[in-house]
Amino acid sequence: MRLAKSLLIASAISGLVATSSLAGDDLVKQGEKIFMTKSLGNCLACHAANGKNVDGPGSMGPNLQALQYWPDEALYQKIYNPYTTNPISAMPAFGKNGWLSDSQIKAVVAYLKTIK
């Protein structure tokens, strides 16, 4: 079971690397919609984003900035299961819990990479 989970995550990450080189405006727009939509990612409930007009409280989680320097895989993992690197995180595991699909997480990563 653990091997299957590792293979699934590795597959998602390798797909993310391939997707990141092809990430166009449509993917970024889809990621922004997920970020801003309360019934999807609802990221704006906890995060402000440097250089973005975020219409939400954005005061519980860290202010998102300089994400263009983060590796795609690290951003993917933070959304998929933030407890991997931070066991006391208040952020939900959007991918592990099935709230966001693999393609939705990749779209959010494409959007996050536009945050300066």
C-alpha positions in Angstrom: 0.0 0.0 0.0 2.8 2.4 0.9 4.6 1.6 -2.4 1.4 2.2 -4.4 1.0 5.6 -2.7 4.6 6.5 -3.4 4.2 5.5 -7.0 1.0 7.5 -7.3 2.7 10.6 -5.9 5.8 10.1 -8.1 3.6 9.8 -11.1 1.7 13.0 -10.2 4.9 14.9 -9.7 6.4 13.7 -13.0 3.2 14.7 -14.7 3.5 18.1 -13.0 7.0 18.6 -14.3 5.8 17.9 -17.9 2.7 20.1 -17.4 4.7 23.0 -15.9 6.7 23.4 -19.2 3.3 23.5 -21.1 1.5 25.6 -18.5 -0.3 28.3 -20.5 -2.7 31.0 -19.7 -5.6 28.6 -19.6 -4.0 26.5 -16.9 -3.1 29.6 -14.9 -6.7 31.0 -15.2 -8.1 27.7 -14.1 -5.7 27.7 -11.1 -6.7 31.2 -10.2 -10.4 30.3 -10.3 -9.7 27.3 -8.0 -7.7 29.6 -5.7 -10.5 32.3 -5.6 -13.6 30.1 -5.5 -14.9 29.3 -2.1 -16.4 26.0 -3.1 -13.2 24.7 -4.6 -9.8 25.5 -3.2 -10.9 28.5 -1.1 -7.2 29.4 -0.7 -8.2 33.1 -0.3 -9.9 32.3 3.0 -6.4 31.8 4.6 -3.9 33.3 2.2 -3.1 36.7 0.8 -1.0 36.7 -2.3 1.7 39.2 -3.1 0.8 41.3 -6.1 -2.7 39.7 -6.6 -6.1 41.1 -5.8 -7.4 38.5 -3.4 -10.9 39.2 -2.1 -10.7 37.3 1.2 -9.5 37.6 4.7 -6.1 36.0 4.0 -4.9 36.3 7.5 -4.7 32.8 8.9 -2.1 31.3 6.6 1.2 32.8 5.5 1.2 35.6 2.9 2.1 33.9 -0.4 5.1 35.5 -2.1 8.1 34.6 -4.3 6.5 31.3 -5.3 8.0 31.5 -8.7 11.2 30.3 -7.0 9.7 27.2 -5.4 10.0 23.9 -7.2 6.8 22.7 -8.8 7.0 19.5 -6.9 7.2 21.3 -3.5 4.1 23.4 -4.3 2.2 20.3 -5.4 3.1 18.5 -2.2 2.1 21.4 0.0 -1.4 21.3 -1.6 -1.7 17.5 -1.9 -0.6 16.9 1.7 1.0 19.7 3.7 1.5 17.4 6.7 4.4 15.7 4.9 6.7 18.7 5.6 4.7 20.3 8.4 2.9 17.9 10.8 1.2 20.7 12.7 -0.1 22.6 9.6 -3.6 24.0 9.8 -3.9 23.7 6.0 -6.1 20.8 4.8 -4.7 18.0 2.6 -6.6 19.0 -0.5 -5.3 16.1 -2.6 -5.0 13.4 0.0 -8.6 14.1 1.1 -9.9 14.1 -2.5 -11.1 17.7 -2.4 -9.0 18.6 -5.4 -8.0 16.4 -8.3 -4.5 15.9 -9.7 -5.3 18.3 -12.6 -6.8 20.9 -10.3 -3.8 20.9 -8.1 -1.5 21.3 -11.1 -3.6 24.2 -12.2 -3.3 25.8 -8.7 0.5 25.3 -8.9 0.6 27.0 -12.3 -1.3 30.0 -10.8 0.9 30.0 -7.7 4.0 30.2 -9.9 2.7 33.7 -11.1 2.9 35.1 -7.5 5.9 37.3 -7.2 
